[in-house]
Amino acid sequence: MKFVDEYRDINLVKKYCTSIESITTQPWQIMEICGGQTHSIVKYGINELLPPTITLIHGPGCPVCVTNINLIDRAIEIASLPNSILCTFGDMLRVPGREKDLLSMKALGKDIRIIYSPLDCLKIAHQNPDKEVVFFAVGFETTAPSTAMTIYQAYEQKITNFSVLVSHVLVPPAMEAILSSNQCQVQGFLAAGHVCTVMGYHQYEAISSQYKVPIVVTGFEPIDILQGIFMTIKQLENKEFKVENQYSRLVTKEGNKNAQNLLIEIFEPADYFWRGIANIPQSGLKIKEKYQEFNAEKKLNLPPNNDSILESQDCISGQILQGIKKPHQCPSFGTKCTPEQPLGAPMVSSEGACAAYHRFRKLNLSDG
């Protein structure tokens, strides 16, 4: 396929692997932020093609995986209300709450609908004027603008039976939380190309400078990732710490200003408790006061959440999302925890590291 095959060219893959090995003089540990990058790395065996001195660490860039467990329970609570229709993306249905998931609620007859665009919710609201249509909005800066546009359209159209349960999170605060941790092993980052398509990459410059780490924006194909690794290693070997853009065919330094302005209009930063990790200050988005009529929790008079609920003791997803451990190092991986019976969100999300390992990797369980 044109514009795809060239980024999977085996000869270019070999060339970059050789080039990476030729410039590597010591061990380096690089974190890919995005779960989409993780899936490409595991699917194409990129981590196995690299010199053994280079370790790829899987990061927290799976928005489904880090969605607060209390918000899963809140979505279940909303779906249980009379005259409610809960809409969300398909990934969210299998994510476990404390006791149930949305799929089991759907099986019990609750009106839970998978949508492909948040704007679909407005059509559903028009078609069901006697129901409250709630969109469970999940994602990083990539999907947040579409939620913002939906809220803006609902405001302009004066739609009164639509609201949003917001679980949007931001990448830069998560990177800073990782780098500030005393368990941090990260020496360089591969930043997510789709996030930077929206937000640009100027915001990463302060992080790179303060923490002395190279940050390279990459795409999601094998050549994208290998080129990004080469650029990162080159910086590390030369003791350089700056932001570079491998994904220049789509990403600019300033990003999409229209999308950014829409985010500023609808949302403001807020503290957010990342599932399995911790509360990260100013790492989430909340609806501004002007648009509070579309805040589902406020509109439905739901009581405050308790952010401190912990994961199952058998699940180490928090350590996996922080790059401290890899999926196959979890004692429950593939036994107590499978895609059919998940203990944690990374096993069921299409961007989850555990799902990638379970689907694509034939494990040697003695691997480190």
C-alpha positions in Angstrom: 0.0 0.0 0.0 1.4 3.4 -1.0 2.5 5.5 2.0 2.5 2.4 4.2 4.8 -0.2 2.6 7.8 2.2 2.5 7.6 2.4 6.3 7.7 -1.4 6.6 10.5 -1.9 4.1 12.7 -4.8 5.3 15.9 -3.4 3.8 15.4 -0.1 5.6 14.6 -2.0 8.8 18.0 -3.8 8.4 19.7 -0.5 7.6 18.4 1.2 10.8 19.1 -1.8 13.0 22.7 -1.8 11.7 23.0 2.0 12.2 21.7 1.8 15.7 24.1 -0.9 16.7 27.0 1.0 15.1 26.5 4.1 17.2 25.7 2.4 20.5 28.6 2.2 23.0 26.7 1.6 26.3 23.3 0.5 27.6 20.4 2.8 27.1 16.8 2.7 28.3 14.2 4.4 26.1 10.5 4.8 26.9 7.9 4.8 24.2 5.0 6.8 25.6 2.1 5.6 23.5 0.4 2.2 23.6 0.1 2.3 19.8 3.9 2.5 19.6 4.1 -0.5 22.1 1.8 -2.6 19.9 3.9 -1.9 16.8 7.1 -2.7 18.7 5.8 -6.0 19.9 3.9 -6.9 16.8 6.9 -6.4 14.5 9.5 -7.6 17.0 11.4 -4.4 17.0 12.6 -4.9 20.5 14.1 -8.2 19.5 15.9 -6.6 16.5 17.8 -4.1 18.6 21.2 -4.6 20.3 20.8 -6.2 23.7 22.3 -3.0 25.3 19.1 -1.1 24.3 16.0 -1.6 26.4 12.6 -0.3 25.4 10.4 0.6 28.3 6.6 0.6 27.8 5.0 3.8 29.1 1.6 4.9 30.4 0.3 6.1 27.0 -2.9 4.0 27.0 -5.8 6.3 28.0 -8.1 3.4 28.6 -5.6 1.7 30.9 -5.1 4.8 33.1 -8.8 5.7 33.4 -9.6 6.0 37.1 -11.3 2.8 38.4 -13.9 5.1 40.1 -14.9 6.5 36.7 -15.5 3.0 35.5 -17.8 2.5 38.4 -19.3 5.9 37.9 -20.1 5.0 34.2 -21.7 1.7 35.4 -23.7 3.8 37.9 -24.9 6.1 35.2 -25.8 3.2 32.9 -27.9 1.8 35.7 -30.0 5.0 36.0 -33.5 4.9 34.6 -33.9 6.7 31.2 -30.2 6.9 30.6 -28.2 6.0 27.5 -24.4 5.6 28.1 -22.2 6.0 25.0 -18.5 5.3 24.8 -15.8 3.7 22.7 -15.6 -0.1 22.4 -12.4 -0.4 24.4 -14.1 0.7 27.6 -16.7 -2.1 27.8 -14.3 -4.8 29.0 -12.3 -2.6 31.5 -12.9 -3.9 35.0 -14.3 -1.8 37.7 -14.3 -2.9 41.3 -16.9 -5.6 40.7 -18.3 -5.3 37.2 -17.6 -3.9 33.7 -19.8 -2.1 31.2 -20.1 -5.2 29.0 -21.8 -7.2 31.9 -24.1 -4.3 32.4 -25.0 -4.3 28.7 -25.7 -8.0 29.0 -28.2 -7.2 31.8 -30.1 -5.0 29.4 -28.7 -1.5 30.2 -28.7 0.8 27.2 -24.9 1.1 26.5 -23.9 2.0 23.0 -20.5 1.9 21.2 -19.9 5.0 19.2 -17.2 5.9 16.7 -17.4 9.7 17.1 -18.6 11.7 20.1 -20.8 13.7 17.6 -22.9 10.5 17.2 -24.1 11.1 20.8 -25.9 14.3 19.6 -27.8 12.3 17.0 -28.8 9.8 19.7 -29.9 12.7 21.9 -32.1 14.1 19.1 -33.6 10.6 18.5 -34.3 10.0 22.3 -35.6 13.3 23.8 -36.9 11.5 26.8 -33.5 10.0 27.7 -30.3 11.4 29.2 -27.5 10.6 26.8 -24.1 10.5 28.6 -20.8 10.2 26.7 -18.0 8.5 28.7 -15.1 10.5 27.2 -11.7 8.9 27.4 -8.4 9.8 25.8 -5.3 11.9 25.6 -5.0 15.2 23.7 -5.7 13.2 20.5 -9.4 12.6 21.2 -10.1 15.5 23.6 -10.8 18.0 20.8 -13.6 15.8 19.4 -15.2 15.8 22.9 -14.7 19.6 23.1 -16.4 20.0 19.7 -19.3 17.8 20.8 -19.8 19.9 23.9 -19.6 23.1 21.9 -22.1 21.8 19.4 -24.5 20.7 22.1 -24.2 24.2 23.7 -24.9 26.0 20.3 -27.8 23.7 19.5 -29.2 24.0 23.0 -29.4 20.2 23.5 -30.6 19.6 27.0 -30.5 15.8 27.3 -26.8 15.4 26.7 -23.8 15.4 29.1 -20.3 14.1 29.4 -18.4 12.0 32.0 -14.8 13.3 31.3 -11.7 11.1 31.6 -9.2 13.0 29.4 -5.6 13.1 30.5 -2.5 14.9 29.4 0.9 13.5 28.4 3.5 16.1 29.6 2.5 15.9 33.3 2.7 12.1 33.1 6.2 12.3 31.6 7.3 14.7 34.4 5.8 12.4 37.0 7.9 9.5 35.6 11.1 11.5 35.4 10.6 12.8 39.0 10.2 9.3 40.4 13.0 7.7 42.4 12.3 4.5 40.4 12.8 6.2 37.1 14.9 4.2 34.6 14.1 6.3 31.5 17.0 8.0 29.7 15.1 9.1 26.6 11.5 9.3 25.2 9.7 8.4 22.0 6.8 10.9 22.0 3.4 10.0 20.5 3.0 11.3 17.0 -0.8 11.6 17.1 -0.8 13.6 20.3 1.8 16.0 18.8 -0.2 16.3 15.6 -2.8 18.1 17.8 -0.6 19.8 20.4 2.8 20.2 18.6 6.0 19.5 20.5 7.1 22.9 21.8 5.7 21.9 25.2 8.3 19.1 25.5 11.2 21.4 25.2 11.1 22.5 28.9 10.9 18.8 30.0 13.9 17.8 27.8 16.0 20.7 29.2 15.0 20.3 32.8 15.5 16.5 33.1 18.3 16.2 30.5 16.5 13.6 28.3 16.2 13.5 24.6 12.6 13.4 23.3 11.9 12.3 19.7 8.4 12.5 18.2 7.7 9.4 16.1 5.0 7.7 14.1 3.8 4.2 14.5 5.3 2.1 11.7 8.5 0.1 12.1 10.7 2.6 10.2 9.2 5.5 12.2 10.1 3.8 15.5 13.5 2.6 14.4 14.4 6.0 13.1 13.2 7.5 16.3 15.3 5.1 18.3 18.4 6.0 16.2 17.8 9.7 16.7 17.4 9.2 20.5 20.5 7.0 20.8 22.5 9.5 18.7 21.6 12.3 21.2 22.4 10.1 24.2 25.8 9.1 22.8 26.6 12.8 22.1 25.2 14.0 25.5 22.6 16.1 23.8 19.2 16.7 25.2 16.6 18.2 22.9 13.3 17.6 21.1 13.4 16.3 17.6 10.6 15.5 15.2 10.8 12.2 13.2 7.1 12.4 12.3 7.5 15.5 10.2 5.1 14.3 7.5 2.3 15.0 10.0 3.6 16.9 13.0 4.6 20.5 13.3 6.2 22.3 16.3 3.0 24.4 16.9 0.5 21.6 16.1 -3.2 22.3 15.3 -4.1 25.7 16.7 -7.8 25.3 16.0 -7.9 22.1 18.0 -5.9 23.7 20.8 -8.2 26.8 20.9 -11.2 24.5 21.2 -9.7 22.7 24.1 -9.0 26.0 25.8 -12.6 27.1 25.2 -14.2 24.0 26.8 -11.7 22.5 29.3 -9.2 23.5 32.0 -6.5 21.5 33.6 -7.3 19.5 36.8 -5.6 17.0 39.1 -6.3 13.4 38.0 -5.8 10.0 39.7 -4.2 7.7 37.1 -5.4 4.1 37.6 -2.8 2.0 39.3 -0.3 4.9 39.5 -1.2 8.0 41.6 -2.7 11.4 41.6 -0.7 13.6 39.1 -1.3 17.3 39.5 -2.9 19.1 36.5 -2.7 16.0 34.4 -6.4 15.8 33.5 -9.1 18.0 32.0 -12.4 19.2 33.4 -15.2 21.1 31.9 -15.2 24.9 32.4 -17.9 26.6 34.4 -19.5 28.1 31.2 -20.3 24.6 30.0 -21.1 22.9 33.4 -24.6 22.0 32.1 -22.8 19.2 30.2 -21.0 17.9 33.3 -22.7 14.5 33.8 -21.7 14.1 37.4 -23.0 17.6 38.4 -26.1 17.3 36.2 -27.1 13.9 37.6 -26.2 15.0 41.2 -23.8 12.1 41.7 -21.8 12.1 45.0 -18.0 12.7 45.0 -15.7 9.9 44.0 -13.0 8.4 46.2 -9.8 8.5 44.1 -7.7 6.3 46.4 -9.2 2.9 45.5 -6.5 0.4 44.6 -6.2 -2.3 42.0 -6.5 -6.0 42.7 -3.4 -7.3 44.6 -2.8 -9.8 41.8 -2.5 -7.0 39.2 0.7 -5.0 38.7 -0.6 -2.8 36.0 0.6 0.3 37.8 4.2 -0.9 37.6 3.7 -1.9 34.0 2.3 1.5 33.1 5.2 3.3 34.8 7.7 1.1 32.9 9.0 -0.5 36.1 8.0 -4.0 35.0 7.0 -5.7 31.7 3.8 -7.6 31.3 5.3 -11.1 31.3 6.9 -10.3 34.7 3.5 -10.2 36.3 2.7 -13.6 38.1 -0.9 -13.3 36.9 -0.1 -12.8 33.2 -1.8 -15.4 31.0 -3.0 -17.3 34.0 -5.3 -15.4 36.3 -5.3 -12.5 33.9 -6.3 -13.0 30.3 -8.3 -11.0 27.7 -11.3 -13.1 28.6 -10.9 -12.6 32.3 -8.8 -9.4 32.8 -7.6 -8.2 36.2 -6.5 -4.9 34.8 -7.2 -2.6 31.9 -3.8 -3.1 30.0 -5.0 -6.7 29.2 -8.1 -5.5 27.3 -7.3 -2.2 25.8 -6.3 -2.1 22.1 -3.3 0.0 23.3 -2.5 -2.0 26.5 1.0 -3.4 26.9 -0.4 -6.7 28.4 -2.7 -7.1 25.4 0.2 -6.6 23.0 2.3 -9.2 24.7 -0.6 -11.7 25.0 -1.5 -11.3 21.3 1.8 -10.9 19.6 4.6 -12.4 21.7 5.5 -16.0 22.2 7.1 -15.6 25.6 10.1 -17.1 27.0 9.1 -16.6 30.6 12.7 -16.5 31.7 13.2 -13.3 29.8 14.0 -10.2 31.8 
